[in-house]
Amino acid sequence: MTESVDMKVGDEFFRFLSNIGDSLLNGFDVWAQESNILLPILLSIIAALVFWMVFSYLPERKRRKKLRPVVELTLFDTYKQLFSLFDLIMRHSNNSPSFYQSEIRSGKLSEDTIALGLRNKCLNESYRYDPHVKNGLLVIGQEILDSSLELDELANKVLSFHTYATAEEILLLERIREKIRIYHFGERHINQSCETIINGQVHRPVDPSISYRQHNFYEIYQLFCKLQTLVLNRKPIDRDRFIYKMQSLYYSGQHRLCIKLVRSEGQRFEKDSTLYRNYWALSERGIGNMKSFYKIMEHNYKSRPYNGSLVSSRDTFKNLLGDNKLLEILTQFHSAEEISALMQSVEQDKKHKEIFEQINQTLGKHIKCKISSVTSSANAP
C-alpha cells in the first residue's frame, strides 16, 4: 500500500516537472518566432562567449600558468641581485661578506649606515691618489656596473612579459631601473680617470670615495624593501625563499611570524634543520619563551651539527655568549676547545666590524679636513 502511494506521488511530481519544462520550451519557441531582433542578438552573444572561452580565455590561462612563474623567478633574482649590491657597498674587504647582512634583511639599514659603508669605496684605481687613504679604499666601480647592468636586464625581462606581471611589480621595477641608471651606468664612467687638466694643472676630487651616492643607494634600498615584501610572500616557498623570509622576519623583530613560518614549512627542508631551528630558538627567546629556547638549542646541538664546528653557527651565538645556561648546554656536547674557538671567532668578527667602522669614520674626518682646507684656501684674499 505504501509503495503504491509513493509511486503515485513520484509519477505526479514527474508529470509536474515535465509540464513546467514543456511550458518553458513552448514559451521560448513562441518568443523566438515573434522576436526578429532579440533572438539573433542573444545567439550572437552566446556564440561570442563560446568563441572567447575556447580560443582566448582557456589558451591564455594555460599560457599564463606557464609564463607567470618566469616573471616570479625573475623578480626573485632581482631581489637577490639587489641584496648582493648592498652587501657589496657595505663590505669591509674584498671577497668577504659584509657585517651588515642582518640589517639589510631587516629593512632597517639607515642612510647614515650606507654613508659609512661607502666611505671606503671608490670607482677605480685613479681615485687612490691620496697616500693617506690609499690603502683604505676598495675599488668596486666595475662590480657596481656589473650589478646595475644585471638589474637592468632583469627588469627588461619582466617588462617583456608585462602581460603576466602586475602593475605594482612593473612600476617597482621601473623605479629600481631609474635609480640604478642615475650614476655609473657605462664602462666610460667607471673607467674614466678622476684627473682633470685645466690650464696645465691636474685637478682631482677632494673626496675620492663614492659617498655622494648615499642618498641614491638609500632610495634603492627602500625599493629593495618593498620588493622583499613582494617576493618573499609568494608561494610555493622553495628553500632560498624560505631561508630569506625566515631571516627577514627574525631580524625585523617579527618573532611570532618567524616561529609560525618554521613550524609550517621547516620540515620540508630537513637538510637545513640546524639553521631554521636556530632561528626558531632565537625567536622564542625574542618573545620571552626561555624554556622553549633552551629546549630547542639543546635538541639542535646534541647531535653536534657541522661536525661539531660551533664556529659555523657564530651568527647565532654572537649575542648569546653571556648566557651561562646556554654555555652549560653546549658543554654537554662540545669540547672546551670547540667552545673556545666559537668565542674567539665571535670576538674576532666583532672586533673587525668595530675596526671597519672606526677606519671609515676616520676617513670621513680626513676628507672633511681636506674640504675645509680647500675652502679656506679658496676664500683667502
N, C-alpha and C positions, 0 to 999 in steps of 0.2 A: 504493500500500500504506500509506504513511504517513498520507495524508489519510483513508483508511478507518478507520484506528485512532483518529485524532484525533476523527472524527465519532462513533465508538462511545463513546469516553471522555466526550465532551460530552453525548451523549444520556443516558448513565448518571448523570452529575452532575446534569443537569436533572431526571431522574426522582427522584433522591435529594432534591433541594430540594422538589420537588412533594410527595413523601411526607411530608417534615417539615411543610410548610405544611398538608397535609390533616390530619395528626395534631393539629396545634395547633388548627385550626378545629374538628375533631371534639371535641377535649378541651374547648374553650371552650363548644361547643354543649351538651355533656353537663353541664358545670359550671353553665351558665345554666339548664338545665332543672331541675337539682336544687337550685339556690340561689334561695330565695324572699326573702332579705334582702340579701345582699351585692350582687347584680346591680343592684337598684334604687338602692342607695346609690352604687355606682360610677357608674351612669348619671347620677345627680343631681350628683355631683361634677364629672363631665365637662361636663355642661350648665352648671353654675355657673361653671366655668373659662372656657368659651366666652363666656358672657354677660358675665363680668367683663372679659375681654380686649376684646370688641367694644364694649361700652357704657361701660366705665370706664377701663381702662388706656390704650388707644390714644387716646381723646379727651383724657384728662388729659395724656398725653405730648405731644400736639400743642399743647395749651393751655400747657403748661409751656415748650415751646420758644419760644412767642410772648411769654410774660409774664416769664420769668426774666431776659431782657435788660433789662426795665423796672426790675427790682429792682437789677441790677448798675449800671445807669446812675444810679439814684438814690443808691446807695452812693458812686459816684464823685463825684456832685455834692455829697454830704455832705462828702467828703474835701476837695474844692476850697473849699467854704464855710468849713470849719474852718481851712484854710490861710490864707484871707483874714482870718479873725478874728484869728489870731496875728500876721499881718503888720500888721494894724491896731493892735494893742496895743503893737507894738514900733516903730512908725514914729516918725520924728524930726520930721516936719512934715506938715501937711495935704496930701492929694493926692500923696503921694510914697511909693514902696515903701520898706520898711524895709531896714536894712543887715543884717538877720538871716535873710534867706530861706534861705541855705545851712544855718544852724544849725537852722532849722525843718525843712527837708527831711531833715537828717542824723539826726534823733531825739535830738540832743544839747543841745537848749535846756534850760537848767537853771532851777530855781525862782528862784535869785538873779538870773539874767538877766531873767526875766519880771518880777520885782520892780523891777528897774532900769527896764525899759520902761514900767511902769505909773506910775512916779514923776511923770511929767509929763502924766498923763491924768486928766480929771475928767468928771463926768456932764453937767453943764450950766453955763450962764454964771454962775449964782448962786454956784458954788464958786470963781470967780475974784475973790474979795473981797480977798485979800491983795495989796497993791500990790507987795510984794517978789517975788512969784512969778507974778503975774497973766499976764505976757507969756510965761511959760514953760509954761503949761498949755494942753493941747489938749483941746477938748470932743469927746468921742467917744461919749457916752451913747446918742444916737439910733442911731448906727451899730452899737453893740453890740446894742441891742434888735432892730434890723432883721435882723442876722445870726442872733441867737438864735431869732427867730420863723421865719426861713427854715429853720434846722436842725430846729426842732420840726416844721415842715410836712413836711420831707423824711423825718423819722423816721415820721411818721404815714402817709406814702405807702408806705413799705416794710412797715409793720405791716398796711396794708390788703391787701397781697399776701403775707401771712405764710406762706401755703402754699408759696410759691416761694422763700422765704428760709430760710437755715439757722438753727439755734438759736444759733450763735455770732454771726451777724450781728444777729439780733433782740436778744440780750442786750447786745451792744455799743452798739447804737443807743439802747436803753432807758437805759443808763448815761450816755451822752452827753446825752440829753434831761434826765435827772435833774439832772445837774451844771449845765446851762445855765439851768435854771429856778430855781436857788437864789437868784440875785441879779438885780435889774433886769429882771424879766420882765413888763413892762407899762408903758404910757405914763405912768401916775401916778407910778411910782417914778423914771422917767427925768426927768420934768419937774418933779418936786417941788423946791421951794426948799430950800436947805441951812439956812435960818434957822429957828430955833425960838424963840418968845417965851414966856418964863416970868417971871411977876411983873413984866411990863413991860420986861424985859431981853431983848435979842436975843442968842441963843447960836448959834454956828457951830462946825462941827467943826474941831478944831485942824489935822487933816490933810485938805486939800481933795481929795487925789488918790484914785484907786480902788486904791491899793496893797494895801488889805485883801483884795483878790481874788487875790492872788498864788498862794495855795495852791489855790484853786478853779480858776484857769486852768491851773496845773501839772497838776492831776488831769485836766482836759480834754485837755491836751497829751499825756499818757500814753495816753489813749484814742485820740487822733488818730494816734499812732504805731502802735497796734495796727490801726487802720483802714487806715493807709497800707500796712502789710504785706499786709493782706487784699485791697485793691482793686488794687494795682499788680501782683499776681501773677496776675490774671485774664487770660484770653485770649478773643478775639483782642485784640492790642495795637493801639490806634489811636494817632494822633500824640501827643495830650496824655499818654496813659498811658505811651507810650514815653519822652517827654521827662522826665516826673516821676520815672519809675523810674530812668532814667539818672542824673538829678541825685541822687536818694536814695542810689543805690549809690555814686556817687563821693564825695559829702560824708560818708557814713558810713564811708568807708575801704575799701569792698568793691570795690577796683580791678579785680581779675580778673573778677568778675562783671559789672562795667560794660563791660569790653572785650568779653566774651562776648556781652552784650546788643547792643552796637553792631554787632559783626560779623554777628550773626544777623538783626537787624531793621533796621539802619540804611539799607540800600539801598532799603527801602520808602518812605523819607521823604527823598528826594534834595533837596527844597526846603530842608530843614534840615541839609544836609550839613556846612556850616561849623560849626554848633553841635555836632552829635554827634561830628564829628571832633576838635573841641577837647576834649571830654570823653574821647574815646579817647586823645588825646595826653597829656592830664593824668594819665590812669590808667596809661599806660605809664611816665610819669615817676614816678608813685607807687610802682610796683613795681621801679623802678631801671633800666628799659629806656630809657636816654637816647638811644641811637641811633634807636630807633623813634619816640621823642618828637620829635626834631628833624626826622626824615623826614616825619612826618605834618604837623607845623606848616609845613614848607616847602611841601609839596603843597597845604596848605589856604590859604596866604596869597599864593602866587604868582599866583593868579587875582584878587587884590585884591577879596575879598568885601565886601559892603555898600558898594560904590562906593569902596573904598579907605579907608573910615572905620574906623580901628582902635579908635576910642572905643566903637564898638558892641560890641567884644569885651573891654571893660575888665575884666569879671569874670574872664575867662580869664587876663589878664595881670597882675592885681593883686598876685600874689605872685611874678612872674617877671621883673620889670624889672631885677633884679640879674644876670640871666643874659646875659653878653656874647655868647655864641654865638647865642642866640636873637635878640638885637638885630641881630647881623650878618645873620641870615637875613631879618629884616624889612626891613633897609636895602636889600636887593636889589630889593625890590618896592614899597617905600613911601618917600615923601619924608621929609626931615628934619622938615618941618612936621607931617606926619601922625603921626610917632612922638612928636614933642614934645607934640602935642595929647593923645595917649594918656597920656603920663606925667603931664601936668597934670591930666587927668581922674581918673586913679587916685589921685594925691596929694590931690586935692580931696575925693574920696569918703572917703579915709582920715581926712582932717582933720575932715570933717563928722561922721563917726562918733565920733571922739575928743571933739569938742565936745559932741555929744549925750550921751555918757556922763559927761563932766565936769559938764555942766549938771544932769543928773539926780542925780548924786552930791551936788552942791551943794544941790539941792532937798531931798534926803533929810536932809542935815545941818541945814538950816534948820528942817525940820519937827521933828527930834529936839530941837533947841534950844527950840522953842516948847513941845513937850510937857514938857520938863524944867522950863521956866519956869512953866507952868501947874501942874505937880505940886508945885513948890516953894511956889507961892502958896497952894495948897490945904492944904498941910501946915504953913504958917506959923501960929504961935499968934495 
